[in-house]
Amino acid sequence: MTFATVNPATGEVVRTYEAHTPEEVDEAVGRVSEAFARYRTTGLDERAGWCRRAADVLERDRDEIALLMTLEMGKTLAAAAAEVDKCARAFRFYAEHAPAFLADEHADAAAVGAARAFVRYQPLGPVLAVMPWNFPLWQVVRFAAPALMAGNTALLKHASNVPGTALRIEQVVREAGFPDDVLRTLLVESSRVEPVLRDPRVRAATLTGSEAAGRAVAAVAGDEVKPTVLELGGSDPFIVTPSADLAAAARVAAVARCQNNGQSCIAAKRFIVLDPVADEFEARLVEEMRRLRVGDPSDPGTDVGPLATSQGRDDVEELVADAVAKGATVLCGGERPDGPGWYYPPTVVTGVTEDVRMFHEEVFGPVAALHRVPDVDAALELANATAFGLGSNVWTRDPAEQERFVRDLEAGTVTVNGMTTSYPELPFGGVKRSGYGRELAAHGIRAFCNVKTVWVGAGDGDGGATTATSE
């Protein structure tokens, strides 16, 4: 079994990598487990120093790492460089804030009949991370930075089309000075994830990916009674009301739909516009989408590069064709360009009804579905009429409307008058079939911690036994 780096801009195989054998995987799991026994006793100051040096390594090698990501999955060089910078920021964020996030939380000792009572956050152990290709560095770092700062160790099973980036992440951690085997990359196919997750040396798992992959990992982890964090798909609404700044909303809408070549779980996908401004917004959105330049992702002038895989482009084409066959109208784009590479143009589709696959399925490419609704109630009903609940965007300058959308949208994130993105400072995750658990902020570093309750008696008397009741 081999893994290949295939350039999405040309379809050419750049490099191949040998898969790890079962014996090599077992050795890696053992080493990561042994490393945890030592690493968990290191101090937060030591871990913070290693995190800061990881940020330094990323910034030092920004151009080289960015080019590797562009070569493996087709994101533009500018986007790849920004991703590297974001990862460096995350390492520094946790280096600075982990001591506060992990500090003991003291309770009212007298109320529980103790001399002291507090909560302590302690690492669980080796965590298996199953990661996707679309943000091949950020998806890993947003898990690894908090997990390593908390004292956990990690096993990385990355997507099969980004093996070079997967190995480069391990190298960054090593060059930063972290102890040996704190993070190891496993080059294995998806069918070999289950035995790793069932290994008793692995204590927890996190996955970012498809709903199907999330179900599979959650089922195994549940059977083994191991905690998981899942960030799955999204079909994010982008709601525009009459009070919105339409020019700004349209500009952001085009970027929000086509960021990362349209391959983002939190990309805006369903554009829900109230009737009074629907004609104007439609015209502006189509203009903005046509303005985006499709081309070589290594060219600084490119806005939208190729899709990451040939199958990914086929999937997008099938969804658009299904919509058109059932009466939808393509306002721009909709046809693959001639030539090599897996390109697909920014596309706007209107007239998407409930019998269209695009209405229910996530489109993982630069295709916007445009819907018209009569009022806010209808906008909310349509926005929530999906199995997903990851992000959402609302454009309104009416404070009452803002509060209504914040309250009633079924999503892990509500972004008002802006584009949904993730920040180290804010928790990130979804509801419904977009997954559960949270990454980033304090929530992310505590996700793989034992929340340990500590009760310390005075050392005399009955220790509270005469007044206690079990559970």
VENCOR-V435312 format. One record per backbone hydrogen bond with DSSP energy under -0.5 kcal/mol. CO is the residue of the C=O (numbers start at 1). NH is the residue of the N-H. If there is no record, write none. Layout:
BEGIN
co=CO nh=NH
co=CO nh=NH
END
This chain:
BEGIN
co=1 nh=19
co=3 nh=17
co=4 nh=6
co=5 nh=7
co=5 nh=14
co=5 nh=15
co=6 nh=8
co=7 nh=10
co=7 nh=11
co=7 nh=12
co=8 nh=342
co=12 nh=7
co=15 nh=5
co=17 nh=3
co=21 nh=25
co=22 nh=26
co=23 nh=27
co=24 nh=28
co=25 nh=29
co=26 nh=30
co=27 nh=31
co=28 nh=32
co=29 nh=33
co=30 nh=34
co=31 nh=35
co=32 nh=36
co=33 nh=37
co=34 nh=38
co=35 nh=38
co=35 nh=39
co=36 nh=40
co=38 nh=41
co=39 nh=42
co=43 nh=47
co=44 nh=48
co=45 nh=49
co=46 nh=50
co=47 nh=51
co=48 nh=52
co=49 nh=53
co=50 nh=54
co=51 nh=55
co=52 nh=56
co=53 nh=57
co=54 nh=58
co=55 nh=59
co=56 nh=60
co=57 nh=61
co=59 nh=62
co=61 nh=65
co=62 nh=66
co=63 nh=67
co=64 nh=68
co=65 nh=69
co=66 nh=70
co=67 nh=71
co=68 nh=72
co=69 nh=73
co=69 nh=74
co=70 nh=74
co=76 nh=80
co=77 nh=81
co=78 nh=82
co=79 nh=83
co=80 nh=84
co=81 nh=85
co=82 nh=86
co=83 nh=87
co=84 nh=88
co=85 nh=89
co=86 nh=90
co=87 nh=91
co=88 nh=92
co=89 nh=93
co=90 nh=94
co=91 nh=95
co=92 nh=96
co=93 nh=97
co=94 nh=98
co=97 nh=100
co=97 nh=101
co=98 nh=102
co=100 nh=103
co=102 nh=121
co=104 nh=106
co=105 nh=119
co=107 nh=109
co=108 nh=112
co=109 nh=112
co=109 nh=114
co=110 nh=113
co=116 nh=456
co=117 nh=107
co=118 nh=454
co=119 nh=105
co=120 nh=122
co=120 nh=452
co=122 nh=450
co=126 nh=203
co=126 nh=204
co=127 nh=129
co=127 nh=155
co=128 nh=130
co=128 nh=206
co=129 nh=131
co=129 nh=157
co=130 nh=208
co=133 nh=136
co=135 nh=139
co=137 nh=141
co=138 nh=142
co=140 nh=143
co=140 nh=144
co=141 nh=145
co=142 nh=440
co=143 nh=147
co=144 nh=148
co=145 nh=149
co=146 nh=150
co=147 nh=151
co=147 nh=152
co=148 nh=151
co=153 nh=127
co=154 nh=184
co=155 nh=129
co=155 nh=157
co=156 nh=158
co=156 nh=186
co=157 nh=131
co=159 nh=162
co=162 nh=166
co=163 nh=167
co=164 nh=168
co=165 nh=169
co=166 nh=170
co=167 nh=171
co=168 nh=172
co=169 nh=173
co=170 nh=174
co=171 nh=175
co=172 nh=176
co=173 nh=178
co=174 nh=177
co=179 nh=182
co=182 nh=154
co=184 nh=156
co=185 nh=187
co=186 nh=188
co=187 nh=20
co=189 nh=192
co=190 nh=193
co=192 nh=196
co=193 nh=197
co=194 nh=198
co=195 nh=199
co=196 nh=199
co=199 nh=202
co=201 nh=126
co=201 nh=203
co=203 nh=227
co=204 nh=128
co=205 nh=229
co=206 nh=130
co=207 nh=231
co=210 nh=214
co=211 nh=215
co=212 nh=216
co=213 nh=217
co=214 nh=218
co=215 nh=219
co=216 nh=220
co=217 nh=221
co=218 nh=222
co=219 nh=223
co=220 nh=224
co=221 nh=225
co=221 nh=226
co=222 nh=225
co=227 nh=205
co=229 nh=207
co=230 nh=232
co=230 nh=436
co=231 nh=209
co=236 nh=269
co=236 nh=270
co=237 nh=393
co=238 nh=272
co=239 nh=395
co=240 nh=274
co=241 nh=244
co=244 nh=246
co=245 nh=249
co=246 nh=250
co=247 nh=251
co=248 nh=252
co=249 nh=253
co=250 nh=254
co=251 nh=255
co=252 nh=256
co=253 nh=257
co=254 nh=258
co=255 nh=259
co=256 nh=268
co=258 nh=261
co=259 nh=262
co=260 nh=263
co=261 nh=366
co=262 nh=264
co=264 nh=267
co=267 nh=236
co=269 nh=271
co=269 nh=369
co=270 nh=238
co=270 nh=272
co=271 nh=273
co=271 nh=371
co=272 nh=240
co=273 nh=373
co=274 nh=277
co=274 nh=278
co=275 nh=278
co=275 nh=279
co=277 nh=281
co=278 nh=282
co=279 nh=283
co=280 nh=284
co=281 nh=285
co=282 nh=286
co=283 nh=287
co=284 nh=288
co=285 nh=289
co=286 nh=290
co=287 nh=291
co=288 nh=292
co=289 nh=292
co=292 nh=294
co=293 nh=303
co=293 nh=304
co=296 nh=299
co=297 nh=77
co=299 nh=302
co=304 nh=295
co=309 nh=313
co=310 nh=314
co=311 nh=315
co=312 nh=316
co=313 nh=317
co=314 nh=318
co=315 nh=319
co=316 nh=320
co=317 nh=321
co=318 nh=322
co=319 nh=323
co=320 nh=324
co=321 nh=325
co=322 nh=326
co=323 nh=326
co=323 nh=328
co=324 nh=327
co=329 nh=331
co=329 nh=350
co=332 nh=348
co=341 nh=343
co=342 nh=307
co=347 nh=368
co=348 nh=331
co=348 nh=332
co=349 nh=370
co=350 nh=329
co=351 nh=353
co=353 nh=356
co=356 nh=359
co=356 nh=360
co=357 nh=360
co=357 nh=361
co=362 nh=364
co=363 nh=365
co=365 nh=367
co=366 nh=347
co=368 nh=349
co=368 nh=370
co=369 nh=271
co=369 nh=371
co=370 nh=351
co=370 nh=352
co=371 nh=273
co=373 nh=275
co=375 nh=379
co=376 nh=380
co=377 nh=381
co=378 nh=382
co=379 nh=383
co=380 nh=384
co=382 nh=385
co=384 nh=386
co=387 nh=433
co=389 nh=412
co=389 nh=431
co=390 nh=412
co=390 nh=413
co=391 nh=237
co=392 nh=415
co=393 nh=239
co=394 nh=396
co=394 nh=417
co=395 nh=241
co=397 nh=399
co=398 nh=402
co=399 nh=403
co=400 nh=404
co=401 nh=405
co=402 nh=406
co=403 nh=407
co=404 nh=408
co=405 nh=409
co=409 nh=411
co=414 nh=416
co=415 nh=394
co=415 nh=417
co=423 nh=426
co=424 nh=441
co=428 nh=439
co=431 nh=434
co=432 nh=435
co=434 nh=232
co=436 nh=230
co=439 nh=428
co=440 nh=444
co=441 nh=445
co=442 nh=446
co=443 nh=447
co=446 nh=449
co=448 nh=124
co=449 nh=451
co=450 nh=122
co=450 nh=452
co=452 nh=120
co=454 nh=118
co=455 nh=457
co=456 nh=115
co=456 nh=116
co=460 nh=463
co=462 nh=465
co=464 nh=467
co=464 nh=468
END
